[in-house]
Amino acid sequence: MKSGSSLSGLSFDTLAVHAGQPPEPVSGAVMTPIVLASTFAQEGPGNHKGFEYSRSGNPTRNALEANLATLEGGKHGFAFSSGLGASTTLFSSLKSGDHVLSGDDVYGGTFRLLDKVMKPLGIASSFVDMTNIDKVREQIRPETRMIWIETPTNPMLKIFDIAKIAQLASEKNLVFVVDNTFATPVLQHPIQLGATVAMHSTTKYINGHSDVVGGAAVIADDTLAERVRFLQNALGAVPSPFDCYMVLRGIKTLGLRVRQASASAQTIAERLSTHPAVRKVYYPGLPTHPGHTIAKSQMSAGGAMISLEVKGGLTASRSFLEKLQIFACAESLGGVESLAEHPAIMTHASVPPEARQALGISDELVRLSVGVEATEDLWADIARALG
Ligand code: P1T
């Protein structure tokens, strides 16, 4: 795409390839260069070309941030060294005495960050099932400053109504963060639905190849964005230029990957739901999912994450995970390769057992991240391991 061409009116897949990445002006290179420099020469003190030191700003990171802001439909993009780096920075916009109202089902590391790091610093949090908007309203305290949700949630794949929660957040003047890691901007646009921030572990679908740990926040609000810009530099959880390049490269195929994986997941979830060895399937694309109608209204497909209960307790779920051959038994998700894991033992071990039980994170629960391999190969692998 020619430098300076307008991006307006272009579709998601075109923007994924081009937004923030005009050809490099000196050589015409069509791939964004990896600018590894940690510092930038100034004509004189304070007289520079927009870059001073790579923690505060870097051309490769700028390209990634501009691209992410475009895809999420927000004004300001920020890249971080991990998803938790992004979360830490967002929570650091609060002060001691403030309260975060979080969805009850979040990544174990997010729970741990709130409970074991932010709480001792004076930032309180509580966790509520946000499928009931009246419950959310009841749980808002005078000192609540932020609502934080995942939807679909990790690992129970609950669906929360983004527009409804956004309306409540706006009424109460609260920052509303949606962790959009599971849905991705291919399927869901939280900012369009009224969220203040769309946040990501770019480690997952955004990079998509299980070879980078990264995070991002796209922010609609100018004042919050200014604060986060300050905190990104002050806290320093920034990604390397090389990782920014890798993530930009991954994003070019984001739409292709997510649509393929989501279509396979839909087929697999449907087949799992009638399999005799399976007690229950959690997948928002199934009409039997309690959040299906809301999912249909705010997502363009069900996504590529499935959770299921394998009949027979820990022995059965463990045996299923051991027998899978194409699905690797591993933490994480969102890569081109399919992964399977045991939330109670692996990704959500930091959630207290009582809370896990209340959420339904049982010993039988297995979480699948469906990749882009051939659907029938994936199904054959699952059927064999269940059989
Ligand atoms: O791992 P990191 O890039 O720091 O991102 C944390 C994070 C944030 N939000 C969601 C919804 C996540 O799923 C994660 C990380 N999750 C896993 C590693 C996992 O296997 O669930």
Residues whose N, C-alpha, C, O or C-beta is under 5 A from the ligand:
A	BS01	P1T	S82 G83 L84 G85 Y107 N154 D179 T181 S201 T203 G214 E331 S332 L333 T347
